[in-house]
């Protein structure tokens, strides 16, 4: 048994084994999570995001530039989620889905992004603090924290969940801007671009979190103005890279108003405050099955992890940075309570984030890093660290077992194959992106596939909808004159109309928010969403900027290697 007792020391002596042992544990916990949360059940926002992935899969079959809308939505009227909710990160999984099926692609996405979340967190913490043990513990605590499990399965808030994977990349990039090699500014640009491509609200919260950290660590920026310059470069690069999302979204927003602007569809931030007893409960979730389906919080393990600070002595800049993160995390918890003045300027301008407890995503990261770092300072021997690592793994499995029971109890009442229909709002959430001119979804449902005409002498025949292409024949008993047709398609800028294979402009929005066209003669009409010049140009800009950034990184590393070899 002497060889067994030497295992921790052997692992500690072999630096290459640090990451691979962590990686094995990460994959094991990821597979355990996938197994425990079976079958896949619909959380709060599940159908909305599940449909997004399906719409992307359909779009990839018809448009190489990924210019598409969900043409099956709302009984064929179409819905342009993509313009407002970015799909870039979903692209590889949609490709997998077209080779297999939707559910398999979704599950592969969950597993892949979970593993990447752990890997990116490990790399970030290890690069900043140079402690592999702290990095491993932090990565496991963060990747399988209660709030991420809640986001992933109970809420099924896919956009927010996927940003967990990129938050560590953003913080690593910020570290290089403030204290590290500021010529690695591209890490910040890559991380923030991926966040924007995933979930805009989380990106806004990330931006304000970065502002707080920049205010705390302003001295290095003032001392070396080049760091500020590279911070600006990272910001500009981010805006260029995310052209694929930003400019088409702005184009649609400028062109028309939508339900999210004209109707109060979601709760305001000040109305989402958590009662104090729920905040306390949320800090200890994960060890028992809760008495209700939804209790947002950081969980028992992260609360205990932060409590380890009581057993840490001494001072260092690294310890101070960890403590700063903990303080920010605690402030974010307070921000979810009635104590925080969300109704007061300037905080009332952040009503679009809807739920203040979204900040728990960042609290979870700060607390996980703190737990890993504190534990690495408390435990001196390799044997104790080895044992502590296994205890953390066992506790995480225990948390997932309990949470999976809660998931099964509260979420597994409906099949994921439920058909989108009028009585469930077509699985489109709050229908935020319907133009304000549309009277109601009830109106569309009752209207059906009818085509409105201005003159009684015009008749419609051979109406069809095939994979996003609506077609019909226009007939007339006499001279058609200048006829106006209102089509059963929700208007978004980018529709193309052809008569007898010849494009006929203009396409306008009717008084009911639908596609309206003018024709002056009988013929065969085809209508499809072909996109706008802005959408096509934005996609090209994003593609070229990504290629340019890759070339820059390659040349920078090559130049660095050449300097080191001299």
C-alpha positions in Angstrom: 0.0 0.0 0.0 3.1 2.3 0.1 2.7 2.9 -3.6 -0.8 4.1 -3.0 0.2 6.6 -0.4 2.8 8.0 -2.8 0.2 8.7 -5.6 -0.6 12.3 -4.4 3.1 13.2 -4.4 3.7 11.6 -7.7 0.9 13.6 -9.3 2.1 16.8 -7.7 5.6 16.2 -9.0 4.4 15.6 -12.6 3.0 19.0 -13.8 1.6 17.5 -17.0 -0.6 15.2 -15.0 -2.4 18.1 -13.2 -4.5 19.0 -16.1 -5.2 15.5 -17.2 -6.4 14.3 -13.8 -8.7 17.4 -13.6 -9.9 16.7 -17.2 -10.8 13.1 -16.3 -12.8 14.2 -13.3 -14.5 17.0 -15.4 -15.6 14.5 -18.1 -16.7 12.0 -15.4 -18.9 14.7 -13.7 -20.2 15.9 -17.0 -21.3 12.4 -18.0 -22.7 11.9 -14.5 -24.8 15.1 -15.0 -26.0 14.0 -18.4 -27.1 10.6 -16.9 -28.8 12.0 -13.8 -30.8 14.6 -15.7 -32.4 12.0 -18.0 -34.9 12.0 -19.6 -34.6 15.5 -21.1 -37.6 17.5 -19.7 -38.8 21.0 -20.7 -37.7 23.7 -18.3 -39.2 27.2 -18.3 -37.6 28.4 -21.5 -36.9 25.1 -23.1 -39.2 25.1 -26.0 -38.2 28.6 -27.0 -34.5 27.7 -27.3 -35.2 24.2 -28.7 -37.1 25.9 -31.5 -34.2 28.3 -32.1 -31.9 25.3 -32.7 -34.5 23.7 -35.0 -35.0 27.0 -37.0 -31.2 27.2 -37.4 -31.0 23.6 -38.6 -33.7 24.4 -41.2 -32.0 27.7 -42.2 -28.7 25.9 -42.8 -30.4 23.7 -45.4 -31.6 26.7 -47.4 -29.2 29.5 -46.9 -25.3 29.2 -46.9 -25.1 32.7 -45.4 -27.5 31.7 -42.6 -30.0 34.4 -43.6 -33.3 32.9 -42.5 -36.2 33.2 -40.2 -38.4 30.6 -38.5 -40.8 30.2 -41.4 -42.8 27.5 -39.6 -43.6 29.7 -36.6 -47.1 31.0 -35.9 -48.9 28.8 -38.3 -46.5 29.8 -41.1 -46.6 33.5 -40.5 -42.9 33.4 -39.6 -40.9 34.8 -36.7 -37.5 36.5 -36.8 -35.9 35.4 -33.5 -32.5 35.3 -35.0 -32.4 39.1 -35.6 -32.7 39.7 -31.8 -31.3 36.5 -30.3 -27.9 35.6 -31.7 -27.4 32.1 -33.0 -23.6 32.1 -33.8 -22.6 29.7 -31.1 -25.3 27.2 -32.0 -24.0 26.8 -35.6 -21.8 23.7 -35.1 -24.5 22.0 -33.1 -27.1 22.7 -35.8 -24.8 21.1 -38.2 -24.7 18.0 -36.0 -28.5 18.1 -35.7 -28.9 18.0 -39.5 -26.7 14.9 -39.5 -28.6 13.2 -36.6 -31.6 14.8 -34.9 -32.6 17.8 -32.8 -32.5 16.1 -29.4 -29.1 14.5 -30.0 -27.7 17.9 -31.1 -29.1 19.6 -28.0 -27.5 17.0 -25.7 -24.2 17.2 -27.5 -24.3 20.9 -27.0 -25.0 20.6 -23.3 -22.1 18.2 -22.8 -19.6 20.0 -25.0 -20.3 23.4 -23.4 -20.1 21.9 -19.9 -16.6 20.4 -20.6 -15.4 23.7 -22.2 -16.7 25.6 -19.2 -14.5 23.6 -16.9 -11.5 23.7 -19.2 -11.6 27.5 -19.7 -12.1 28.1 -16.0 -9.1 25.8 -15.2 -6.9 27.6 -17.7 -8.0 31.0 -16.5 -7.4 30.4 -12.8 -4.1 28.5 -13.3 -2.8 31.3 -15.6 -3.7 34.0 -13.1 -2.8 32.3 -9.8 -0.3 29.6 -10.9 -2.0 27.1 -8.7 -3.2 23.9 -10.5 -5.1 22.6 -7.5 -6.9 25.9 -7.0 -7.7 25.9 -10.7 -9.1 22.4 -10.6 -11.3 23.0 -7.6 -12.5 26.3 -8.9 -13.4 24.9 -12.3 -15.4 22.0 -10.8 -17.2 24.2 -8.3 -18.1 26.7 -11.0 -19.1 24.3 -13.8 -21.4 22.2 -11.6 -22.6 25.0 -9.3 -26.3 25.0 -8.4 -27.1 28.2 -10.3 -25.7 26.8 -13.5 -27.7 23.6 -13.0 -30.8 25.7 -12.4 -30.2 27.7 -15.5 -29.4 24.7 -17.7 -32.2 22.3 -16.6 -34.9 24.0 -14.5 -35.0 27.3 -16.3 -33.6 25.9 -19.6 -32.3 29.4 -20.2 -29.9 28.2 -22.9 -28.5 31.6 -23.8 -27.5 32.5 -20.3 -26.3 29.0 -19.5 -23.9 29.0 -22.4 -22.3 32.3 -21.3 -21.0 30.5 -18.2 -18.5 28.9 -20.7 -17.1 32.2 -21.9 -17.1 34.3 -18.6 -13.7 32.8 -17.6 -12.2 33.7 -21.1 -13.4 37.4 -20.6 -11.8 37.5 -17.1 -8.5 36.0 -18.4 -8.5 38.7 -21.2 -9.1 41.4 -18.6 -6.3 40.1 -16.5 -3.9 40.4 -19.4 -5.1 44.0 -20.0 -4.6 45.0 -16.4 -1.6 43.1 -15.2 -0.5 40.5 -17.7 0.7 40.7 -21.3 -1.5 43.4 -22.8 -0.6 42.3 -26.3 -2.9 39.4 -25.7 -5.8 41.8 -25.8 -7.4 39.4 -28.3 -8.4 37.1 -25.5 -10.8 39.7 -24.1 -12.1 40.4 -27.6 -12.7 36.7 -28.3 -14.4 36.1 -24.9 -16.6 39.1 -25.1 -17.6 38.4 -28.7 -18.6 34.9 -27.8 -20.7 36.2 -24.9 -22.5 38.7 -27.2 -23.0 36.0 -29.8 -24.7 33.9 -27.0 -26.8 36.2 -24.7 -27.0 40.0 -24.8 -28.3 40.5 -21.3 -25.5 38.5 -19.8 -23.0 40.5 -21.9 -24.4 43.8 -20.5 -24.0 42.5 -17.0 -20.5 41.3 -17.9 -19.7 44.8 -19.2 -20.7 46.4 -15.9 -18.7 43.8 -13.9 -15.7 44.7 -16.0 -16.2 48.4 -15.3 -16.2 47.6 -11.5 -13.0 45.7 -11.8 -11.4 48.4 -13.9 -12.3 51.0 -11.3 -10.7 48.7 -8.6 -7.5 48.2 -10.6 -7.2 51.6 -12.2 -3.6 52.2 -11.1 -1.9 49.8 -13.6 -3.9 51.4 -16.4 -2.8 54.9 -15.4 0.8 53.9 -14.9 1.0 52.3 -18.3 -1.4 54.0 -20.8 -0.7 51.4 -23.4 -3.0 49.1 -21.4 -5.8 51.5 -21.9 -5.0 51.6 -25.6 -5.2 47.8 -25.9 -8.4 47.8 -23.9 -9.9 50.2 -26.6 -8.5 47.9 -29.3 -10.2 44.9 -27.7 -13.5 46.8 -27.6 -13.3 47.9 -31.2 -12.4 44.4 -32.3 -15.4 43.0 -30.4 -17.8 45.3 -32.2 -16.4 44.4 -35.6 -16.4 40.7 -34.9 -20.0 40.8 -33.7 -21.2 42.6 -36.8 -23.1 39.4 -37.8 -25.5 40.1 -34.9 -25.4 43.8 -34.1 -26.1 45.5 -37.4 -29.0 43.2 -38.5 -30.5 43.6 -35.1 -30.2 47.4 -35.2 -31.6 47.5 -38.7 -34.8 45.6 -37.6 -35.1 47.7 -34.5 -34.8 51.0 -36.5 -37.2 49.8 -39.2 -40.2 49.0 -36.9 -41.3 48.8 -33.3 -42.0 45.5 -31.6 -44.0 44.0 -28.8 -41.0 44.2 -26.4 -41.1 48.0 -26.9 -44.9 48.7 -27.0 -46.2 46.1 -24.5 -45.1 45.3 -21.0 -44.3 41.6 -21.6 -41.8 41.0 -18.8 -41.3 41.9 -15.2 -39.2 44.9 -14.2 -36.0 44.4 -12.4 -37.3 46.0 -9.2 -40.2 43.6 -9.2 -37.9 40.6 -9.2 -36.4 41.2 -5.8 -36.0 38.0 -3.8 -37.4 38.0 -0.2 -34.7 37.6 2.3 -35.7 34.1 3.4 -35.4 32.9 -0.3 -31.9 34.5 -0.5 -30.8 32.6 2.6 -32.4 29.4 1.3 -30.7 29.9 -2.1 -27.3 30.1 -0.4 -27.9 26.6 1.0 -29.6 24.8 -1.9 -28.1 21.6 -3.3 -28.2 19.5 -0.1 -32.0 19.0 0.1 -34.8 18.9 -2.4 -36.6 22.3 -2.2 -40.3 22.6 -1.4 -40.9 24.6 -4.6 -39.6 24.3 -8.2 -37.5 27.4 -8.4 -35.2 28.9 -5.9 -32.3 30.9 -7.4 -29.1 30.9 -5.4 -25.4 30.2 -5.3 -25.9 27.0 -3.3 -24.4 25.4 -0.2 -21.0 24.3 -1.6 -20.1 27.8 -2.8 -21.3 29.3 0.4 -19.1 27.0 2.4 -16.2 27.6 -0.1 -16.4 31.4 0.7 -16.6 30.6 4.4 -13.1 29.0 4.1 -11.8 32.6 4.2 -12.0 32.5 8.0 -9.2 29.9 8.0 -6.9 31.8 5.7 -4.1 34.0 7.1 -1.5 36.3 5.6 -1.6 39.0 2.9 -0.8 39.0 -0.8 -1.9 40.7 -3.9 -3.4 37.4 -5.2 -5.4 36.9 -2.0 -6.6 40.5 -2.2 -7.8 39.9 -5.8 -9.8 36.9 -4.7 -11.3 38.8 -1.8 -12.3 41.6 -4.2 -14.2 39.0 -6.3 -16.0 37.7 -3.2 -17.0 41.3 -2.2 -18.4 41.9 -5.7 -20.3 38.5 -5.4 -21.8 39.5 -2.1 -22.9 42.9 -3.5 -24.6 41.0 -6.3 -26.5 38.9 -3.9 -27.6 42.0 -2.0 -28.6 43.5 -5.4 -31.2 40.7 -5.8 -32.9 41.7 -2.5 -35.4 44.5 -1.8 -32.6 46.6 -0.3 -31.2 47.5 -3.7 -32.7 50.6 -5.4 -33.5 49.2 -8.8 -36.3 51.8 -9.2 -33.9 54.7 -8.8 -31.8 56.3 -11.5 -29.5 55.1 -13.0 -30.4 51.5 -12.0 -33.9 51.9 -13.4 -32.4 52.0 -16.8 -31.5 48.4 -16.4 -35.1 47.1 -16.4 -34.3 45.0 -19.5 -32.3 42.5 -17.5 -35.6 41.5 -15.9 -34.3 39.5 -13.0 -31.6 40.9 -10.7 -30.6 37.4 -9.6 -29.1 36.9 -13.0 -26.0 38.4 -11.3 -25.7 35.1 -9.4 -23.9 33.8 -12.5 -21.0 36.1 -11.7 -21.3 35.5 -8.0 -20.9 31.8 -8.7 -17.7 32.4 -10.6 -16.1 34.7 -8.0 -17.1 32.3 -5.1 -15.8 29.2 -7.0 -12.4 30.9 -7.6 -12.3 31.9 -4.0 -13.1 28.5 -2.8 -10.4 26.9 -4.9 -7.8 29.5 -3.9 -8.6 29.4 -0.2 -8.5 25.7 -0.1 -5.1 25.6 -1.8 -3.8 27.9 0.9 -5.3 26.0 3.8 -4.2 22.5 2.7 -0.4 22.2 2.7 0.3 18.6 2.0 -0.3 16.8 -1.3 -2.2 14.0 0.4 -4.7 16.4 1.9 -5.2 18.2 -1.4 -5.7 14.8 -3.1 -8.3 13.8 -0.5 -10.0 17.2 -0.6 -10.3 17.0 -4.4 -12.1 13.7 -4.2 -14.4 15.0 -1.4 -15.4 17.9 -3.7 -16.2 15.5 -6.5 -18.3 13.4 -4.2 -20.2 16.4 -2.9 -20.8 17.6 -6.4 -22.3 14.3 -7.4 -24.4 14.4 -4.2 -25.7 17.9 -5.2 -26.5 16.8 -8.7 -28.4 13.7 -7.4 -30.6 15.9 -5.2 -31.1 18.5 -7.9 -31.9 15.9 -10.5 -34.7 14.6 -8.3 -36.1 18.0 -8.0 -35.9 18.4 -11.8 -37.7 15.1 -12.3 -40.4 16.1 -9.8 -41.1 19.6 -11.1 -40.2 19.6 -14.7 -40.9 16.2 -16.2 -44.6 16.5 -16.7 -44.5 17.4 -20.5 -42.8 15.7 -23.4 -40.2 17.7 -25.3 -42.1 16.7 -28.5 -45.0 18.9 -27.6 -46.4 20.6 -30.7 -46.1 24.4 -31.0 -49.6 25.7 -31.2 -51.8 28.8 -30.5 -52.6 27.6 -27.0 -48.9 27.5 -26.0 -47.9 30.7 -27.8 -46.2 28.6 -30.5 -43.3 28.0 -28.0 -42.1 31.6 -28.7 -41.9 32.8 -25.1 -43.4 36.3 -24.7 -43.6 36.9 -28.5 -41.4 40.0 -27.9 -40.3 40.2 -31.6 -43.7 40.5 -33.2 -44.2 43.9 -34.8 -46.3 46.2 -32.8 -48.7 46.7 -35.7 -49.9 43.1 -35.5 -53.1 43.4 -33.5 -52.6 40.1 -31.7 -51.6 36.5 -32.1 -55.3 35.6 -31.9 -55.8 37.8 -34.9 -53.2 35.8 -36.9 -54.6 32.5 -35.7 -58.2 33.4 -36.8 -57.0 35.0 -40.1 -55.3 31.8 -41.2 -53.8 31.5 -44.7 -56.1 34.1 -46.3 -54.6 36.7 -48.6 -56.3 40.1 -48.3 -57.2 41.9 -51.6 -58.3 45.4 -52.2 -60.6 44.7 -55.2 -63.3 42.1 -55.5 -62.3 41.1 -59.0 -59.0 39.6 -57.8 -58.9 35.9 -56.9 -56.1 33.8 -55.4 -55.4 30.2 -56.4 -52.8 27.4 -55.8 -51.7 28.8 -52.4 -48.7 26.8 -51.0 -46.0 27.1 -48.3 -42.9 24.9 -49.0 -39.8 25.3 -46.8 -40.0 29.0 -46.3 -41.3 29.8 -49.8 -44.9 31.0 -50.1 -46.4 30.9 -53.6 -49.8 31.5 -55.2 -51.4 32.5 -58.5 -53.2 35.9 -58.9 -56.1 35.9 -61.3 -58.5 38.7 -62.3 -61.8 38.9 -64.1 -60.9 42.2 -65.7 -58.0 44.8 -65.7 -56.3 44.3 -62.3 -55.2 47.9 -62.1 -53.0 48.5 -59.0 -53.9 45.8 -56.6 -52.7 45.6 -53.0 -52.3 42.2 -51.4 -51.8 41.5 -47.7 -50.0 38.2 -47.3 -50.2 35.8 -44.3 -46.6 36.6 -43.4 -45.4 38.8 -40.5 -43.4 41.7 -41.9 -39.7 41.9 -41.3 -37.4 43.9 -43.5 -35.8 41.5 -46.0 -38.7 39.8 -47.7 -38.3 39.2 -51.5 -41.3 39.0 -53.8 -41.2 37.7 -57.4 -43.8 37.7 -60.0 -43.2 35.1 -62.8 -39.6 34.9 -61.6 -39.0 38.6 -61.8 -38.5 40.6 -58.5 -41.2 43.2 -57.9 -40.5 45.9 -55.3 -41.5 47.3 -53.0 -42.4 45.1 -50.1 -44.1 47.1 -47.3 -45.7 46.6 -43.9 -49.5 46.6 -43.9 -51.5 48.3 -41.2 -51.8 44.9 -39.5 -48.0 44.3 -39.5 -48.0 41.9 -42.4 -46.2 41.7 -45.7 -48.0 43.9 -48.2 -47.2 44.0 -52.0 -48.5 45.9 -55.0 -49.2 44.1 -58.3 -50.6 45.4 -61.6 -51.2 42.2 -63.5 -52.1 38.6 -63.0 -49.3 36.1 -62.6 -47.5 33.6 -60.3 -46.2 35.1 -57.1 -43.4 33.6 -54.9 -42.4 35.2 -51.6 -39.4 34.3 -49.3 -37.1 35.8 -46.8 -34.0 36.7 -48.7 -32.4 39.1 -46.2 -31.0 42.6 -46.6 -27.7 44.0 -47.9 -26.9 44.9 -44.2 -27.3 41.3 -43.2 -25.1 40.0 -46.0 -22.4 42.6 -45.5 -22.4 42.0 -41.7 -21.8 38.3 -42.2 -18.9 39.0 -44.5 -17.4 41.5 -42.0 -17.6 39.0 -39.2 -16.1 36.3 -41.3 -13.2 38.5 -42.5 -12.6 39.9 -39.0 -12.4 36.4 -37.5 -9.9 35.3 -40.2 -8.0 38.5 -39.7 -7.8 38.0 -35.9 -6.7 34.4 -36.4 -3.9 35.6 -38.7 -2.9 38.3 -36.2 -2.7 35.7 -33.3 -0.6 33.3 -35.5 1.8 36.0 -36.6 2.1 37.4 -33.0 3.0 34.0 -31.6 5.4 33.4 -34.4 7.1 36.7 -33.7 7.3 35.9 -30.0 8.9 32.5 -30.7 11.5 34.1 -32.9 12.4 36.6 -30.3 12.7 33.9 -27.6 14.9 31.8 -29.9 17.5 34.6 -30.4 
